[in-house]
Amino acid sequence: MLFFDTYALIEIISGNENYKPYLDKKVITTKLNLMELYYFLLREKSKEKAEYYYIFYLPACAPVTDDIIKAAMQFKLEYRKRDLSYTDSLGYVIAKDLGIKFLTGDEQFRSLPNVEFVK
């Protein structure tokens, strides 16, 4: 089980071979990641693809609690020089809270602990 950020979801949908080993892993994400994915697919593909993948990944969404929001903003503040997004900060803290790795290819996370970095 891994937390898949939007970058990872896009790479999987796009068929990036480097993400092939993760196809059989249990996906954890958030509705905010699905929001980003939906927008990307609307812009780059079609509304039909955006709808399909939104529904497909919806059961994998972890709740975003008040405590997670606060911890994520503390994390974002701590790493403010990296200019992390709110969504990525939430995902990273959720992954840490669940004791799982944060799967991404986002350069801003390359050297952070608890990250499975794949380009």
C-alpha positions in Angstrom: 0.0 0.0 0.0 1.3 3.5 -1.0 -0.1 7.0 -1.1 -0.3 7.9 -4.7 0.0 11.7 -5.3 -1.4 13.3 -8.5 1.9 13.0 -10.3 1.9 9.2 -9.7 -1.7 8.8 -10.9 -1.0 10.8 -14.1 2.1 8.8 -14.8 0.2 5.5 -14.3 -2.7 6.6 -16.5 -0.2 7.8 -19.1 1.5 4.4 -19.2 4.9 5.4 -17.8 6.9 2.1 -17.7 8.7 3.2 -14.5 5.3 3.0 -12.7 4.5 -0.5 -13.9 5.7 -2.1 -10.6 3.1 -0.1 -8.7 0.1 -1.2 -10.7 -0.6 -4.0 -8.3 -0.2 -1.9 -5.1 -3.2 -0.7 -3.1 -3.8 3.0 -3.9 -4.4 5.6 -1.2 -5.1 9.1 -2.3 -7.4 12.0 -1.5 -10.3 13.8 -3.2 -8.0 16.8 -3.6 -5.7 14.6 -5.7 -8.7 13.4 -7.7 -9.6 17.1 -8.2 -6.2 17.7 -9.7 -6.3 14.5 -11.8 -9.8 15.4 -13.0 -8.7 18.8 -14.2 -5.6 17.4 -15.9 -7.7 14.8 -17.7 -10.3 17.4 -18.7 -7.5 19.6 -20.1 -5.4 16.9 -21.8 -7.8 14.1 -22.6 -11.6 14.2 -22.3 -14.4 14.6 -19.9 -15.2 10.9 -20.3 -11.6 9.9 -19.2 -11.8 12.5 -16.3 -15.1 11.0 -15.1 -13.9 7.4 -15.5 -10.7 7.9 -13.4 -12.5 10.0 -10.8 -15.0 7.2 -10.2 -12.2 4.5 -10.4 -10.0 6.1 -7.7 -12.8 7.5 -5.5 -12.9 4.4 -3.2 -9.2 4.9 -2.5 -9.6 8.3 -0.9 -8.5 8.7 2.7 -10.4 11.2 4.8 -8.8 14.6 5.5 -9.3 15.2 9.2 -8.7 18.5 11.0 -5.6 17.1 12.7 -4.2 16.1 9.2 -4.9 19.6 7.9 -3.0 21.2 10.8 -0.1 18.7 10.6 0.1 19.3 6.8 0.3 23.0 7.2 3.0 22.6 9.8 4.9 20.4 7.3 4.3 23.0 4.5 5.7 25.7 6.8 8.7 23.7 7.8 9.6 23.0 4.1 8.3 26.4 2.8 11.5 26.9 0.7 10.4 23.9 -1.4 7.2 25.6 -2.4 5.1 22.5 -1.8 1.4 22.5 -2.8 -1.4 22.2 -0.2 -2.5 19.0 -1.8 0.9 17.4 -1.8 1.5 18.5 1.8 -1.8 16.8 2.9 -0.9 13.6 1.0 2.6 13.5 2.5 1.3 13.8 6.0 -1.5 11.3 5.4 1.1 8.8 4.1 3.3 9.4 7.2 0.2 9.0 9.5 -0.7 5.7 7.8 2.9 4.4 8.0 3.1 4.1 4.2 5.4 5.6 1.5 4.4 8.7 -0.5 4.7 7.8 -4.2 5.7 10.7 -6.5 8.0 12.0 -9.1 7.7 15.5 -8.0 11.3 16.9 -7.6 10.4 18.8 -4.5 10.0 15.5 -2.6 13.1 13.8 -4.0 15.2 13.9 -0.9 12.5 13.8 1.8 12.1 10.8 4.1 9.2 8.4 3.5 9.1 9.1 -0.2 9.1 6.5 -3.0 10.5 8.7 -5.8 9.9 7.5 -9.4 10.3 9.5 -12.6 
